Amino acid sequence: MSINNQLNRPDLALIADWIKPGSHVLDLGCGDGALLANLQKQKNVTGYGLEINDDYIAKCIRSGVNVIHVNLNEGLSDFDKNAFDYVILSMTLQAMRRPDLLLEEMLRVGTEGIVTFPNFGHWNARMQLTFKGRMPVTRCLPEQWYDTPNIHLCTIRDFEDLCKKMGFKILQRQAVDQVHRTSLGLRLFPNLLGKIVLYRFRRV
Amino acid sequence: MPDKIPSDSVGLVTPQTHHFDQPLNLVSGAVIQEYDLAYETYGKLNHAKSNAILICHALSSNHHVAGYNTPDDKKPGWWENFIGPGKPIDTNKFYVVGSNNLGGCFGSTGPSSINPASGKPFGPDFPIVTVKDWVQSQARLSDVLGIKQWAAVIGGSLGGMQVLQWSIDYPDRLRHAITIAAAAKLTAQNIGFNEVARQAIVTDTDFHKGRFYDHNTEPSRGLRIARMLGHITYLSDDSMREKFGRQLRDERIDFGYEVEFEIESYLRYQADSFVGKFDANTYLLMTKALDYFDPASDYDNDLTKAVSHAKADFLVVSFTSDWRFAPSRAREIVKALHDNDLNVSYAEIKATHGHDAFLMKIPHYMEIFGAYMERVASEL
C-alpha cells in the first residue's frame, strides 16, 4: 500500500514520496500535523512542525507530532544552521510577508527545501484577469482580493526566476491539476495547466 | 467544601508526611541532617508503578494540589482545575503526587520547624536550598513511594524550573516533562522584584534577623508588602485594567490615604490573607531559590549543553501576557531542547491573565494540556 492513500491532501502525499526514510524534517506551517505523523509512521522520520494556530497545535499533539508555536514571519532564528535534511513549506509561501527571506532561512536551517504553492499562471487565473478584468478567484485561491491571506502570489516562472537569483538549484518539480494528477499536458505546459506546483531545491 | 463534592474532584484527601533520616547534602555545601517532606497523593498507583505524576509547586503554594483536606475547607487545592477524574491530569488514569518543598511552611521541614539541636525554630539557621536540592529530595520521596520512573513531572513557574532540573539530573527517572510559565533562569528585572520583596521583610522591625518566632511575632508588614508586589507582577496591565480599572470603592475620592481604588482593596486583601499562613523566612528562601536557578551555569552558560543528557519528551507552555516569565524565556528552553533533537512541543497561549494564567481554565490551554496528557496516558 502506498503511503499516499493515508494523506487526505494529495500535495502532502507527493511531498511524502520525495522524503528519504530516517530524515530529520522541519515542516513550516504544519497544520494538523498530518504530513509529519505520516512520515514518522511510514518513513521513520523525526522532526518538528511549526504552527501558529492554537487549534492545530492541539491536533498535532494529539497525533503525536512535535509542534512548536512560531510565527513564520519572524523567521527561523531559533534553529541552527543545517539542522534538518528537509525544510517543508506547503501552500504557505504565498501568505508570507517576505517569501524570499523565508526561502533563504529554509536553506540556512536545512539541506533541501520543499515548497508547494498555487500557480497563479494557471489558465483559469489568466482568463479571469484578461476577460473579466478582475482578480482571479479559484478553487485553490477562494478568497477575495481584500480578505485573502495570500498576499504574494506567483507563477512557476516567477518562482524559478527567484530561485536563480537566490542561487538555488531546483532538483525536482511537479505541476499538478486540482486532483493532483500529472499528465503529458502538464509536463509540457506546467505554467499554463498546473494548478499547484511542488519544488524540491537546494543551494547550488 | 461545597455541599456536594463535584464528581470531577478528587474529594477529601489526607496529607501525609515522610521522615528522612539520611543527611541531604545541599548545593551550598550545607547539610540537612534529617527532614520531613509533606505530600498528598490522588488516584491509584498501577501494578507496574508506571502511571505516577509528580506535581512541583510554585513560590507560595504547597503539596495540597487538589481536593479538600477537611469538609470545612472553603477552597480546594491550588490546581483543582487540572487534576481530578476526567480533567487534563486524569486521576482515573494517573497516580498524582504533590509534595511540599523543603524549606516550606506547610509540613515539610523549613525555617519555622523546630531545630532538634536547639529546641527552637531554625529561623536563619535553616540553610538556603536550591531547585537542585529540591529535586534531589523529591527523588528520595520517589524512592519511598516505589516510583522508579515518573510518567511525567509537571510544574508551573518555579515548579516548571524543578521540572527542567529533574530532566537534567535524573534523565532516566521521567518520561515526560511539562514546564508551564517557566524560564531557564531569571532576568535581572525578576531578581530585582525578588530583592524588593526580601528587603520589605528583612527591614521590618519585627523580623529580628529571622528569629521573630522567639519574640512571638512575625514581620507581617514586610510580608504584606512582598505579597502585594508579587501580585502586581503576577497580573498583566490588561488584566488589572479589566478587573479593577480605576474603580473606586465608595464612588468618590476622599483625599486621604485609606483604601479608595478597588486595586488597593484587592492588594490589601491578598496581603492580609497571606499573613499568618506563610512564613517570612520561607518567602526569603523561595525567592533565593528562584534567583539562583540557572542550570546552564554548570555547562559554560550553554543551556543546550545543560539539557544534552535529558531524555524526557517535553511540553513547554507560556502565556502571551505573562511578563514575569515571558514567552521569549520559554522559547529559550524550547530551543535548547530541539537543538538536542529531543521531542518537544511548545504552545504560546493567548491569555490576558499574566503569570497567573497557568492556574486558569483557559480553553486552549486546557485542550493542549489535555491532548498532551492523553499522549502520556496512551503509553502506559
Boltz contact constraints between the chains, C-beta under 6 A:
constraints:
  - contact:
      token1: [A, 54]
      token2: [B, 364]
      max_distance: 6.0
  - contact:
      token1: [A, 57]
      token2: [B, 347]
      max_distance: 6.0
  - contact:
      token1: [A, 57]
      token2: [B, 368]
      max_distance: 6.0
  - contact:
      token1: [A, 58]
      token2: [B, 367]
      max_distance: 6.0
  - contact:
      token1: [A, 58]
      token2: [B, 368]
      max_distance: 6.0
  - contact:
      token1: [A, 58]
      token2: [B, 371]
      max_distance: 6.0
  - contact:
      token1: [A, 61]
      token2: [B, 345]
      max_distance: 6.0
  - contact:
      token1: [A, 61]
      token2: [B, 371]
      max_distance: 6.0
  - contact:
      token1: [A, 61]
      token2: [B, 372]
      max_distance: 6.0
  - contact:
      token1: [A, 62]
      token2: [B, 371]
      max_distance: 6.0
  - contact:
      token1: [A, 66]
      token2: [B, 343]
      max_distance: 6.0
  - contact:
      token1: [A, 66]
      token2: [B, 344]
      max_distance: 6.0
  - contact:
      token1: [A, 66]
      token2: [B, 345]
      max_distance: 6.0
  - contact:
      token1: [A, 67]
      token2: [B, 345]
      max_distance: 6.0
  - contact:
      token1: [A, 68]
      token2: [B, 346]
      max_distance: 6.0
  - contact:
      token1: [A, 69]
      token2: [B, 346]
      max_distance: 6.0
  - contact:
      token1: [A, 69]
      token2: [B, 347]
      max_distance: 6.0
  - contact:
      token1: [A, 69]
      token2: [B, 348]
      max_distance: 6.0
  - contact:
      token1: [A, 78]
      token2: [B, 335]
      max_distance: 6.0
